Amino acid sequence: MQPRPMKSQDLTAVALLEAEAFSDPWSYNMLAQELVFDSSFGFVIDNAPEGGIRAFAFFRVFVSEMHIMRIATGKAWRRMGLAGCLLASCLETARQNSAKEAFLEVRASNEAARLFYQKHGFDIVGIRKGYYPSSGEAALILKKKLE
Ligand SMILES: CC(C)(COP(=O)(O)OP(=O)(O)OC[C@H]1O[C@@H](n2cnc3c(N)ncnc32)[C@H](O)[C@@H]1OP(=O)(O)O)[C@@H](O)C(=O)NCCC(=O)NCCS
């Protein structure tokens, strides 16, 4: 279960997992744009040799800040430590690219993700009211210092 950089050949499987994991999924084209965006990094844990992927993450690094855009594990593979393993790889790559702090937004109602990030040392530092346009739900802003 070693994370590796995402390739364009992974995008079909990433789009399937994205649709399974999020109520507001990014389209294939949005994912493809994210993959080629200069400041963006994508990682996957693939399902070799069967094919497909078990988990993926996207993040961006702007100077000293890392922004986690997406992290998801397929339903069949949850609570096995995959997202934790991916997150560790993402944080390490961000550190190597000079990031000093990591940020992300998470739905206030997403208890699994909140507990996941809490377990990995993220703190709530703010709230964005009405952040998700489809539901009007608030987002919590989470932050972790990267040593
Ligand atoms: C959040 C998510 C990425 C976690 O993936 P995962 O591979 O299951 O996570 P891990 O196995 O590495 O970590 C599990 C830890 O996260 C927390 N956690 C994850 N799912 C949980 C749940 N359903 N209930 C309570 N805690 C949960 C716990 O702290 C858990 O540790 P434990 O198993 O020792 O109790 C996954 O549930 C997911 O893909 N959700 C949908 C997409 C999403 O919401 N992404 C995050 C917002 S960007």
The ligand as an SDF file (V2000), in Angstrom:
LIG
                    3D

 48 50  0  0  0  0  0  0  0  0999 V2000
  -12.2040   10.4340    5.5830 C   0  0  0  0  0  0  0  0  0  0  0  0
  -11.6080    9.2640    4.7830 C   0  0  0  0  0  0  0  0  0  0  0  0
  -10.6710    9.8270    3.6970 C   0  0  0  0  0  0  0  0  0  0  0  0
  -10.8090    8.3650    5.7430 C   0  0  0  0  0  0  0  0  0  0  0  0
  -10.1990    7.3380    4.9550 O   0  0  0  0  0  0  0  0  0  0  0  0
   -9.6690    5.9540    5.6150 P   0  0  0  0  0  0  0  0  0  0  0  0
   -8.7500    5.3310    4.6190 O   0  0  0  0  0  0  0  0  0  0  0  0
  -10.8270    5.1850    6.0950 O   0  0  0  0  0  0  0  0  0  0  0  0
   -8.8570    6.5250    6.8610 O   0  0  0  0  0  0  0  0  0  0  0  0
   -7.7810    5.7640    7.7650 P   0  0  0  0  0  0  0  0  0  0  0  0
   -8.1320    4.3050    7.8430 O   0  0  0  0  0  0  0  0  0  0  0  0
   -6.4080    6.1350    7.3660 O   0  0  0  0  0  0  0  0  0  0  0  0
   -8.0100    6.5100    9.1510 O   0  0  0  0  0  0  0  0  0  0  0  0
   -9.0160    6.1080    9.9480 C   0  0  0  0  0  0  0  0  0  0  0  0
   -9.1580    7.1250   11.0730 C   0  0  0  0  0  0  0  0  0  0  0  0
   -9.9520    8.2100   10.6300 O   0  0  0  0  0  0  0  0  0  0  0  0
  -11.0570    8.3950   11.5270 C   0  0  0  0  0  0  0  0  0  0  0  0
  -12.2460    7.8430   10.8690 N   0  0  0  0  0  0  0  0  0  0  0  0
  -12.3410    7.4950    9.5630 C   0  0  0  0  0  0  0  0  0  0  0  0
  -13.5910    7.0820    9.2750 N   0  0  0  0  0  0  0  0  0  0  0  0
  -14.2930    7.1830   10.4130 C   0  0  0  0  0  0  0  0  0  0  0  0
  -15.6440    6.9150   10.7430 C   0  0  0  0  0  0  0  0  0  0  0  0
  -16.5300    6.4420    9.8300 N   0  0  0  0  0  0  0  0  0  0  0  0
  -16.0550    7.1280   12.0050 N   0  0  0  0  0  0  0  0  0  0  0  0
  -15.1920    7.5930   12.9370 C   0  0  0  0  0  0  0  0  0  0  0  0
  -13.8660    7.8570   12.6870 N   0  0  0  0  0  0  0  0  0  0  0  0
  -13.4460    7.6590   11.4320 C   0  0  0  0  0  0  0  0  0  0  0  0
  -10.6790    7.6250   12.7830 C   0  0  0  0  0  0  0  0  0  0  0  0
   -9.8370    8.4680   13.5510 O   0  0  0  0  0  0  0  0  0  0  0  0
   -9.8850    6.4790   12.2070 C   0  0  0  0  0  0  0  0  0  0  0  0
   -8.9610    5.9220   13.1140 O   0  0  0  0  0  0  0  0  0  0  0  0
   -9.3090    4.4990   13.7880 P   0  0  0  0  0  0  0  0  0  0  0  0
   -9.6590    3.5710   12.6520 O   0  0  0  0  0  0  0  0  0  0  0  0
   -8.0530    4.1560   14.5090 O   0  0  0  0  0  0  0  0  0  0  0  0
  -10.4810    4.7920   14.6820 O   0  0  0  0  0  0  0  0  0  0  0  0
  -12.7430    8.4050    4.1470 C   0  0  0  0  0  0  0  0  0  0  0  0
  -13.7400    8.1580    5.1270 O   0  0  0  0  0  0  0  0  0  0  0  0
  -13.3780    9.0170    2.9050 C   0  0  0  0  0  0  0  0  0  0  0  0
  -12.9020    8.7860    1.7850 O   0  0  0  0  0  0  0  0  0  0  0  0
  -14.4780    9.7710    3.0760 N   0  0  0  0  0  0  0  0  0  0  0  0
  -15.1750   10.4030    1.9340 C   0  0  0  0  0  0  0  0  0  0  0  0
  -14.3670   11.5410    1.3310 C   0  0  0  0  0  0  0  0  0  0  0  0
  -14.0550   12.6160    2.3730 C   0  0  0  0  0  0  0  0  0  0  0  0
  -14.8990   13.0050    3.1580 O   0  0  0  0  0  0  0  0  0  0  0  0
  -12.7970   13.1120    2.3420 N   0  0  0  0  0  0  0  0  0  0  0  0
  -12.3180   14.0770    3.3170 C   0  0  0  0  0  0  0  0  0  0  0  0
  -12.6580   15.4810    2.9880 C   0  0  0  0  0  0  0  0  0  0  0  0
  -11.4880   16.1350    1.7920 S   0  0  0  0  0  0  0  0  0  0  0  0
  1  2  1  0
  2  3  1  0
  2  4  1  0
  2 36  1  0
  4  5  1  0
  5  6  1  0
  6  7  2  0
  6  8  1  0
  6  9  1  0
  9 10  1  0
 10 11  2  0
 10 12  1  0
 10 13  1  0
 13 14  1  0
 14 15  1  0
 15 16  1  0
 15 30  1  0
 16 17  1  0
 17 18  1  0
 17 28  1  0
 18 19  1  0
 18 27  1  0
 19 20  2  0
 20 21  1  0
 21 22  1  0
 21 27  2  0
 22 23  1  0
 22 24  2  0
 24 25  1  0
 25 26  2  0
 26 27  1  0
 28 29  1  0
 28 30  1  0
 30 31  1  0
 31 32  1  0
 32 33  2  0
 32 34  1  0
 32 35  1  0
 36 37  1  0
 36 38  1  0
 38 39  2  0
 38 40  1  0
 40 41  1  0
 41 42  1  0
 42 43  1  0
 43 44  2  0
 43 45  1  0
 45 46  1  0
 46 47  1  0
 47 48  1  0
M  END
$$$$
